[in-house]
């Protein structure tokens, strides 16, 4: 294991990595007190060496170029959060990813198996978890912490070789690649301030409530970015909802809600009043279609499709959640577009689900097993 905190040594390493066909990669970060996660440590492995990189002291330009190089495979586990770190810090989404957690989800390991459990199942090696919540920002790091970090990439090549071979054997490379493509979707890592309100759970029916919620949530999103603070450190969701219900247009309005008055930072008050006054001028009310509840008959149909879904999941060794969610099935019954009507999900579930819904195929029990029968 080689520790690097020198720019010269790091640049030399990056130049070497450009000739590699694949690297294993992981990083440690802290995001509890900032909007942009603080990148504290990077672990890189080739088939011969493990490198622990201290990014707090380095310019990462050359490595970012490697992340963007389609010709170098990046083997990662549960890559979504690591990608988020690099997008929020550098606006970079790594290319050519092999996610071992995602691959495992197509091979009977469940939809979100941990790295330690997957290593145990594939290599029979038990990893120490004691330093999982270490303070990766402090220096120097202990030998135990460095070992823990190194282990996070030590077994990725072995996992890759096993999982990739199994995907090839089962002819599921296309399934896997469809899901990998989702990792490159910018919407995973960037929240448009104009639609940030959609993530605030609420059920108010007050007139123009959503207009105010949208405006106040946009303000919070922009403030969180500019101050580099978590959203909850700026204004918590419940206070956004109280603000949207209050619709303050003068300072005295804050007196009407003692909790809101107490919890709203004074520097925000004038801004919030300006936003509220501007929102009051809006003529078009923002509305969201209410979720239609299935009637009793359609609920039974949904239950019937869920039985088939469990059957497909067991037969294919793919987790139920990876194929379809309950909300997808309910939307399908309402004739809405759903993910399982395209791609690999359609092939193993959607195609037959459609025929079940139209009465062309039924589930029967034969010899103590579920089977499909054309009608």
C-alpha positions as CSV (number, residue, x, y, z in Angstrom):
1,X,0.0,0.0,0.0
2,X,1.5,3.3,-1.1
3,X,0.5,6.6,0.6
4,X,0.7,9.7,-1.6
5,X,0.4,13.3,-0.5
6,X,2.9,14.9,-2.8
7,X,1.9,16.6,-6.0
8,X,4.9,15.3,-7.9
9,X,4.3,11.7,-6.8
10,X,0.6,12.0,-7.5
11,X,1.1,13.4,-11.0
12,X,3.6,10.5,-11.7
13,X,0.9,8.1,-10.6
14,X,-1.7,9.6,-12.9
15,X,0.7,9.4,-15.8
16,X,1.2,5.7,-15.1
17,X,-2.6,5.1,-14.7
18,X,-3.2,6.3,-18.2
19,X,-1.8,3.1,-19.6
20,X,-4.1,0.9,-17.4
21,X,-7.1,-0.8,-18.9
22,X,-8.9,-0.7,-15.5
23,X,-8.5,0.7,-12.0
24,X,-10.4,0.1,-8.8
25,X,-11.6,3.3,-7.1
26,X,-13.2,4.5,-3.9
27,X,-13.1,7.6,-1.8
28,X,-13.9,8.7,1.7
29,X,-15.7,11.9,2.3
30,X,-17.6,14.0,4.9
31,X,-20.9,15.6,4.1
32,X,-22.6,16.1,7.5
33,X,-21.9,19.9,7.7
34,X,-21.6,21.0,4.1
35,X,-23.7,21.1,1.0
36,X,-20.7,20.0,-1.1
37,X,-19.2,16.8,0.3
38,X,-15.6,17.2,1.5
39,X,-13.4,14.8,-0.4
40,X,-10.9,13.5,2.3
41,X,-9.3,10.4,0.8
42,X,-9.0,8.5,-2.4
43,X,-8.1,4.9,-2.9
44,X,-6.9,3.6,-6.2
45,X,-5.9,0.1,-7.1
46,X,-4.3,-1.5,-10.1
47,X,-3.8,-5.3,-10.3
48,X,-0.4,-4.8,-8.7
49,X,-0.6,-1.9,-6.2
50,X,-2.9,0.0,-3.9
51,X,-2.5,3.7,-3.6
52,X,-4.0,5.9,-0.8
53,X,-4.2,9.5,-1.9
54,X,-4.5,12.6,0.3
55,X,-6.6,14.9,-1.9
56,X,-6.6,17.7,0.7
57,X,-3.2,18.7,-0.4
58,X,-3.4,18.0,-4.2
59,X,-4.5,19.4,-7.5
60,X,-6.6,16.6,-9.0
61,X,-6.7,17.8,-12.6
62,X,-4.8,14.8,-14.1
63,X,-6.9,12.4,-12.2
64,X,-10.1,14.0,-13.3
65,X,-9.0,13.4,-16.9
66,X,-8.5,9.7,-16.0
67,X,-12.1,9.6,-14.6
68,X,-13.4,11.0,-17.9
69,X,-11.3,8.5,-20.0
70,X,-13.7,6.0,-21.6
71,X,-10.8,3.6,-22.3
72,X,-10.1,3.1,-18.6
73,X,-12.6,1.0,-16.7
74,X,-13.4,2.2,-13.2
75,X,-14.4,-0.6,-10.9
76,X,-16.4,0.8,-8.0
77,X,-18.9,-0.4,-5.4
78,X,-22.1,1.5,-4.8
79,X,-20.8,4.3,-7.0
80,X,-23.7,6.8,-6.8
81,X,-22.4,8.6,-3.7
82,X,-18.8,8.7,-4.9
83,X,-20.0,10.1,-8.3
84,X,-22.0,12.7,-6.4
85,X,-18.9,13.8,-4.5
86,X,-17.0,14.4,-7.8
87,X,-19.8,16.1,-9.5
88,X,-20.5,18.5,-6.7
89,X,-16.8,19.3,-6.3
90,X,-15.6,19.2,-9.9
91,X,-18.7,18.8,-12.1
92,X,-17.2,15.5,-13.3
93,X,-19.2,12.3,-13.8
94,X,-16.8,9.4,-14.3
95,X,-17.1,7.4,-17.5
96,X,-16.9,3.7,-18.1
97,X,-18.0,2.4,-14.7
98,X,-18.4,-1.2,-13.5
99,X,-20.4,-1.1,-10.3
100,X,-20.0,-4.3,-8.4
101,X,-23.1,-3.7,-6.2
102,X,-25.2,-3.2,-9.3
103,X,-23.7,-6.3,-11.0
104,X,-24.4,-8.3,-7.9
105,X,-28.1,-7.2,-8.0
106,X,-28.5,-9.2,-11.3
107,X,-26.8,-12.3,-9.8
108,X,-29.0,-13.2,-6.8
109,X,-27.1,-11.1,-4.2
110,X,-30.0,-8.7,-3.5
111,X,-30.5,-5.1,-4.7
112,X,-28.0,-3.3,-2.4
113,X,-25.5,-5.7,-0.9
114,X,-22.7,-4.0,1.1
115,X,-19.1,-4.2,-0.1
116,X,-18.1,-6.2,3.0
117,X,-20.9,-8.8,2.6
118,X,-20.1,-9.2,-1.1
119,X,-16.4,-9.6,-0.4
120,X,-17.3,-12.3,2.2
121,X,-19.6,-14.2,-0.2
122,X,-17.2,-14.1,-3.2
123,X,-13.7,-14.2,-1.6
124,X,-14.6,-15.7,1.8
125,X,-12.7,-12.8,3.4
126,X,-14.1,-11.0,6.5
127,X,-13.4,-7.3,6.5
128,X,-13.0,-5.2,9.7
129,X,-15.7,-2.5,9.9
130,X,-14.4,-0.7,13.0
131,X,-13.2,2.4,11.1
132,X,-16.3,2.9,8.9
133,X,-17.2,6.1,10.7
134,X,-13.7,7.5,11.1
135,X,-13.0,11.2,10.8
136,X,-11.3,11.0,7.4
137,X,-10.4,14.7,7.5
138,X,-8.0,14.5,10.5
139,X,-4.3,13.9,9.9
140,X,-2.3,11.8,10.4
141,X,-4.6,8.8,9.8
142,X,-3.9,5.7,11.8
143,X,-2.5,2.5,10.3
144,X,-5.9,0.9,11.1
145,X,-7.7,3.6,9.1
146,X,-5.3,3.3,6.2
147,X,-5.8,-0.5,6.1
148,X,-9.5,-0.1,6.2
149,X,-9.4,2.4,3.3
150,X,-7.1,0.2,1.3
151,X,-9.4,-2.8,1.8
152,X,-12.1,-0.8,0.1
153,X,-10.4,-1.3,-3.2
154,X,-8.2,-4.4,-2.5
155,X,-10.9,-6.9,-3.6
156,X,-12.6,-4.9,-6.4
157,X,-10.7,-6.6,-9.2
158,X,-11.5,-10.0,-7.9
159,X,-15.2,-9.1,-7.5
160,X,-15.2,-7.6,-11.0
161,X,-13.7,-10.8,-12.6
162,X,-16.2,-13.1,-10.8
163,X,-19.3,-10.9,-11.4
164,X,-18.5,-10.0,-15.0
165,X,-18.0,-13.6,-15.8
166,X,-21.3,-14.5,-14.3
167,X,-23.1,-11.7,-16.2
168,X,-21.6,-13.0,-19.4
169,X,-22.6,-16.6,-18.5
170,X,-26.2,-15.6,-17.9
171,X,-26.2,-13.2,-20.9
172,X,-27.2,-10.3,-18.6
173,X,-24.5,-7.8,-19.8
174,X,-27.2,-5.7,-21.6
175,X,-29.4,-5.6,-18.4
176,X,-26.4,-4.4,-16.4
177,X,-25.4,-1.9,-19.0
178,X,-28.9,-0.4,-19.1
179,X,-28.6,0.3,-15.3
180,X,-25.1,1.6,-15.6
181,X,-26.3,4.2,-18.1
182,X,-28.5,5.6,-15.4
183,X,-25.4,6.5,-13.3
184,X,-24.5,9.1,-16.0
185,X,-27.8,10.9,-15.6
186,X,-27.1,14.5,-14.4
187,X,-30.4,14.5,-12.5
188,X,-28.9,12.1,-10.0
189,X,-26.5,14.7,-8.8
190,X,-28.0,18.1,-9.6
191,X,-31.3,19.4,-8.2
192,X,-32.8,22.2,-10.2
193,X,-33.8,24.9,-7.6
194,X,-37.1,25.5,-9.5
195,X,-38.2,21.9,-8.8
196,X,-36.6,21.5,-5.4
197,X,-40.1,21.9,-3.8
198,X,-41.1,18.5,-5.1
199,X,-38.9,16.8,-2.5
200,X,-40.7,18.5,0.4
201,X,-43.4,16.1,1.7
202,X,-46.6,18.0,2.3
203,X,-50.4,17.6,1.8
204,X,-51.7,21.2,2.3
205,X,-54.7,22.3,0.2
206,X,-54.4,26.0,1.1
207,X,-54.8,28.2,-2.0
208,X,-51.5,29.1,-3.7
209,X,-49.7,27.1,-1.0
210,X,-47.5,25.4,-3.6
211,X,-46.5,28.7,-5.2
212,X,-45.1,29.9,-1.9
213,X,-43.5,26.5,-1.1
214,X,-41.8,26.5,-4.5
215,X,-40.5,30.1,-4.0
216,X,-39.2,29.5,-0.4
217,X,-37.6,26.1,-1.4
218,X,-35.8,27.7,-4.3
219,X,-34.4,30.3,-1.9
220,X,-33.2,27.6,0.4
221,X,-31.6,25.6,-2.3
222,X,-29.7,28.6,-3.7
223,X,-28.7,29.7,-0.1
224,X,-27.4,26.2,0.7
225,X,-25.2,26.2,-2.4
226,X,-23.8,29.7,-1.8
227,X,-23.1,29.1,1.9
228,X,-22.1,25.4,1.3
229,X,-24.4,24.2,4.1
230,X,-26.8,21.3,4.2
231,X,-30.4,22.3,3.4
232,X,-31.5,21.5,6.9
233,X,-28.9,23.9,8.3
234,X,-30.6,26.7,6.3
235,X,-34.3,26.0,6.8
236,X,-35.8,22.6,7.7
237,X,-38.6,21.3,5.6
238,X,-41.2,21.7,8.3
239,X,-40.4,25.4,8.5
240,X,-40.7,25.8,4.7
241,X,-44.2,24.4,5.0
242,X,-45.1,26.8,7.9
243,X,-43.8,29.7,5.8
244,X,-45.8,28.7,2.8
245,X,-48.9,28.5,4.9
246,X,-48.2,31.8,6.6
247,X,-47.5,33.7,3.4
248,X,-45.9,36.7,5.3
249,X,-45.9,40.1,3.5
250,X,-44.9,42.3,6.5
251,X,-42.6,41.7,9.5
252,X,-45.5,41.6,11.9
253,X,-46.8,38.5,10.2
254,X,-44.0,36.4,11.7
255,X,-45.6,37.2,15.1
256,X,-48.5,34.9,14.2
257,X,-46.3,31.8,14.4
258,X,-44.1,31.9,17.5
259,X,-42.2,28.8,16.5
260,X,-41.4,30.1,13.0
261,X,-40.4,33.5,14.5
262,X,-38.0,31.8,16.9
263,X,-36.5,29.4,14.4
264,X,-36.1,31.7,11.4
265,X,-32.6,33.4,11.3
266,X,-33.0,37.2,11.4
267,X,-30.9,37.7,8.2
268,X,-33.5,35.8,6.2
269,X,-36.6,37.8,7.2
270,X,-36.3,40.6,4.7
271,X,-35.5,38.1,1.9
272,X,-38.5,36.0,2.8
273,X,-40.8,39.0,2.7
274,X,-39.5,40.0,-0.7
275,X,-40.1,36.5,-2.0
276,X,-43.6,36.3,-0.5
277,X,-44.6,39.7,-1.9
278,X,-43.4,38.6,-5.4
279,X,-45.2,35.3,-5.1
280,X,-48.4,37.0,-4.1
281,X,-48.5,38.7,-7.5
282,X,-48.6,35.3,-9.3
283,X,-51.9,34.8,-11.1
284,X,-51.5,31.1,-11.9
285,X,-51.8,28.6,-9.1
286,X,-49.4,25.8,-9.0
287,X,-51.3,22.5,-8.7
288,X,-50.3,18.9,-8.6
289,X,-52.6,16.1,-9.6
290,X,-53.7,14.1,-6.6
291,X,-52.6,10.5,-6.5
292,X,-55.6,8.4,-7.5
293,X,-56.2,5.6,-5.1
294,X,-56.9,2.2,-6.7
295,X,-60.4,1.0,-6.1
296,X,-60.9,-2.4,-4.5
297,X,-61.1,-4.3,-7.8
298,X,-57.9,-2.7,-9.1
299,X,-56.1,-3.3,-5.8
300,X,-56.8,-7.0,-6.3
301,X,-55.3,-6.8,-9.8
302,X,-52.3,-5.1,-8.4
303,X,-51.9,-7.9,-5.8
304,X,-52.2,-10.5,-8.6
305,X,-49.4,-8.8,-10.5
306,X,-47.2,-8.6,-7.4
307,X,-47.5,-12.3,-7.1
308,X,-46.2,-12.7,-10.6
309,X,-43.5,-10.1,-9.9
310,X,-42.3,-12.2,-6.9
311,X,-42.3,-15.3,-9.1
312,X,-40.2,-13.5,-11.8
313,X,-37.8,-12.2,-9.2
314,X,-37.2,-15.6,-7.7
315,X,-36.8,-17.3,-11.1
316,X,-34.4,-14.7,-12.4
317,X,-32.6,-14.1,-9.1
318,X,-33.1,-10.4,-9.5
319,X,-34.5,-8.5,-6.5
320,X,-38.2,-7.4,-6.7
321,X,-37.3,-3.7,-6.2
322,X,-34.9,-3.9,-9.2
323,X,-37.7,-5.0,-11.5
324,X,-40.7,-3.0,-10.3
325,X,-42.0,-1.0,-7.4
326,X,-45.5,-1.0,-6.0
327,X,-46.1,2.5,-7.4
328,X,-45.0,1.3,-10.9
329,X,-47.6,-1.5,-10.8
330,X,-50.3,0.9,-9.7
331,X,-49.4,3.4,-12.5
332,X,-49.3,0.5,-15.0
333,X,-52.9,-0.5,-14.1
334,X,-53.8,3.2,-14.7
335,X,-52.2,2.9,-18.2
336,X,-49.3,5.2,-17.4
337,X,-45.8,4.8,-18.7
338,X,-43.6,2.8,-16.3
339,X,-40.0,1.6,-16.3
340,X,-40.8,-2.1,-16.6
341,X,-42.4,-1.6,-20.0
342,X,-39.0,-1.0,-21.6
343,X,-35.6,-2.8,-21.8
344,X,-34.7,-5.9,-19.8
345,X,-37.5,-5.3,-17.3
346,X,-40.0,-5.6,-20.2
347,X,-38.4,-8.8,-21.3
348,X,-38.7,-10.6,-18.0
349,X,-41.8,-9.0,-16.5
350,X,-43.6,-6.3,-18.5
351,X,-44.3,-8.4,-21.5
352,X,-46.2,-11.0,-19.5
353,X,-47.7,-8.5,-17.1
354,X,-49.4,-6.8,-20.0
355,X,-50.9,-10.1,-21.2
356,X,-52.0,-10.8,-17.6
357,X,-53.7,-7.4,-17.5
358,X,-55.5,-8.0,-20.8
359,X,-56.6,-11.6,-19.8
360,X,-54.4,-13.4,-22.3
361,X,-52.4,-15.2,-19.7
362,X,-53.2,-16.5,-16.2
363,X,-51.2,-17.8,-13.3
364,X,-52.0,-21.3,-12.3
365,X,-50.7,-23.7,-9.7
366,X,-49.5,-27.0,-11.1
367,X,-47.5,-29.7,-9.2
368,X,-47.0,-27.2,-6.3
369,X,-45.5,-24.6,-8.6
370,X,-46.7,-21.4,-10.2
371,X,-47.0,-21.6,-14.0
372,X,-48.3,-19.4,-16.8
373,X,-51.2,-20.6,-19.0
374,X,-52.4,-18.9,-22.1
375,X,-56.2,-18.4,-22.1
